[in-house]
Amino acid sequence: MGPQSIKVIVAGGFGTGKTTLVGAVSEIPPLTTEEVLTRVSEGVDDTGGIESKTTTTVALDFGRRTITNELVLYLFGTPGQDRFWFMWDELSLGATGAVVLVDPRRLDSSFPAIDYFEVRGIPFVVAVNLFHGQRKHTLDEVREALQLEDSSVPLLECDARDAPSCRSALIVLVEHAMARLPVVPEPAK
């Protein structure tokens, strides 16, 4: 019998680093659907605080990461703009959990993703992407600002460019999701 596969969603607002995270941690060349931002998106995509962003995901990102010989994660990165949110329901079908990537410079862009997983009861962790290693807020300040309904939701720092950092976030997610699984009683002997 082969390894168990787990579907993981990498979500977050526009420009939070989702494509970067999938690319950094994937052991295969990631599939991306990046397109160049054009003048047509001006006024539609809010690039405030991320003016250097030149591309955007229009469908999904896909990657794979083997955690152990028995466990393989299939990563599905979501598009961040509101106009592509119809994809989230399809991408989330059968997902074990999600990593919600947060840009500490633009915390408000994270509310829709957090709400999405809270409403659907899909386990998730919040990973604060340390852009260029900069810490703008403490984790306690971020937890308070994001108003996470469930205090047991793991909140951690992550550098979306760094494979070991991303892998650690994925491991925390898998452990969190497994802890939420119902306990199946042993069969009577």
C-alpha positions in Angstrom: 0.0 0.0 0.0 1.4 3.4 -1.0 1.6 6.6 1.1 -1.5 8.3 2.4 -2.2 11.5 0.4 -3.7 14.6 2.0 -5.1 17.6 0.1 -4.0 21.0 1.6 -5.2 24.4 0.5 -2.8 27.4 0.6 -5.1 30.4 0.8 -4.9 34.1 1.7 -5.5 37.5 0.3 -4.1 39.0 -2.9 -0.3 39.2 -2.7 0.2 37.3 0.5 2.8 34.9 -1.0 0.7 31.8 -1.8 2.4 31.0 -5.1 5.8 31.6 -3.5 5.0 29.2 -0.7 3.8 26.4 -3.0 6.9 26.9 -5.2 9.3 27.0 -2.3 8.1 23.8 -0.6 7.0 21.7 -3.6 9.3 18.8 -4.5 8.1 18.9 -8.1 8.1 21.9 -10.4 4.9 23.6 -9.4 2.0 24.1 -11.7 1.1 27.8 -11.7 -1.5 29.9 -13.5 0.3 33.2 -13.1 -0.7 36.0 -15.5 0.7 39.5 -15.8 -1.2 42.3 -14.1 -2.4 44.7 -16.8 -4.0 48.1 -16.8 -7.4 46.4 -17.0 -6.9 45.3 -13.4 -6.2 48.9 -12.2 -9.0 49.8 -9.7 -10.0 46.2 -9.4 -6.9 44.7 -7.8 -5.8 46.7 -4.8 -2.0 46.7 -5.0 -1.6 49.1 -2.1 1.4 48.1 -0.1 2.5 45.6 -2.8 3.2 47.9 -5.7 6.0 45.7 -7.0 3.6 42.8 -7.6 3.5 42.2 -11.4 1.7 38.8 -11.7 -1.3 37.1 -10.2 -2.8 33.6 -9.9 -5.9 33.3 -12.0 -6.9 29.7 -11.3 -4.6 27.8 -8.9 -1.1 26.7 -8.0 -0.3 23.0 -7.5 2.6 21.3 -5.8 3.5 18.1 -3.9 5.5 17.6 -0.7 6.4 14.3 0.8 6.5 14.6 4.6 7.3 11.0 5.4 7.3 7.7 3.5 3.7 7.3 4.6 2.4 10.9 4.0 2.3 13.0 0.9 0.7 16.4 0.8 -0.9 17.8 -2.4 -0.9 21.6 -2.3 -3.5 23.7 -4.0 -2.9 27.4 -3.9 -6.0 29.6 -4.3 -6.2 32.9 -6.3 -6.4 35.9 -4.0 -8.7 38.3 -5.8 -12.4 38.4 -5.0 -13.3 37.9 -8.7 -11.7 34.4 -8.6 -13.3 33.3 -5.3 -15.7 31.0 -7.2 -12.8 28.6 -7.5 -12.3 28.2 -3.7 -15.3 25.9 -3.3 -14.0 23.5 -6.0 -10.4 23.7 -4.7 -11.5 23.0 -1.1 -13.5 19.9 -1.9 -11.9 17.0 0.1 -9.3 19.2 1.7 -7.9 18.1 5.0 -7.0 21.6 6.0 -5.6 24.9 4.9 -2.7 27.2 5.5 -4.0 30.8 5.5 -1.0 33.0 4.6 -1.2 36.5 6.1 0.7 39.6 5.0 1.5 41.5 8.3 1.5 44.8 6.3 -2.1 44.2 5.2 -3.8 42.2 7.9 -7.3 43.2 6.6 -6.7 41.2 3.4 -6.8 38.0 5.5 -10.3 38.3 6.9 -12.2 36.7 4.0 -9.9 33.6 3.9 -10.1 33.1 7.7 -13.9 33.5 7.5 -14.1 31.0 4.6 -12.5 28.2 6.6 -14.2 29.1 9.9 -17.7 29.0 8.3 -17.0 25.6 6.6 -15.3 24.0 9.6 -12.2 23.2 7.6 -9.1 23.0 9.9 -6.6 25.8 9.2 -3.5 27.4 10.6 -2.6 31.1 10.1 1.0 31.6 8.9 2.3 35.2 9.1 4.5 35.6 6.1 7.7 37.4 7.2 8.4 39.4 4.1 12.2 40.0 4.1 12.3 38.7 7.7 10.5 41.8 9.0 8.2 41.4 12.0 5.7 44.2 12.2 3.5 42.7 14.9 3.8 40.1 17.6 1.9 36.9 17.2 -0.4 37.9 20.1 -1.1 41.2 18.3 -1.9 39.4 15.1 -4.2 36.9 16.8 -6.1 39.8 18.4 -6.3 41.8 15.2 -7.5 38.9 13.2 -10.2 38.1 15.9 -9.7 34.3 15.4 -12.9 32.8 16.8 -11.2 29.5 17.8 -8.2 30.2 20.2 -6.9 26.7 19.3 -6.2 27.8 15.7 -2.4 27.6 15.4 -0.7 30.9 14.6 2.9 30.9 13.4 5.5 32.8 11.5 6.6 31.6 8.1 8.9 32.8 5.3 7.1 31.8 2.1 10.4 31.8 0.3 12.1 29.3 2.7 11.3 25.6 2.2 12.0 24.5 5.8 9.9 27.3 7.1 7.0 26.3 4.8 7.4 22.6 5.6 7.1 23.4 9.3 3.9 25.3 8.7 2.5 22.3 6.8 3.4 19.9 9.6 1.7 22.1 12.1 -1.4 22.1 9.9 -1.4 18.3 9.6 -1.0 17.9 13.4 -3.8 20.4 14.0 -6.1 18.7 11.5 -5.4 15.2 12.9 -6.1 16.4 16.4 -9.6 17.5 15.3 -10.5 14.1 13.9 -13.1 12.2 15.8 -11.7 9.4 18.0 -12.8 6.0 16.7 -13.3 3.5 19.5 -11.3 0.3 19.3 -13.5 -2.7 18.3 -14.6 -4.9 21.2 -12.7 -8.1 21.6 
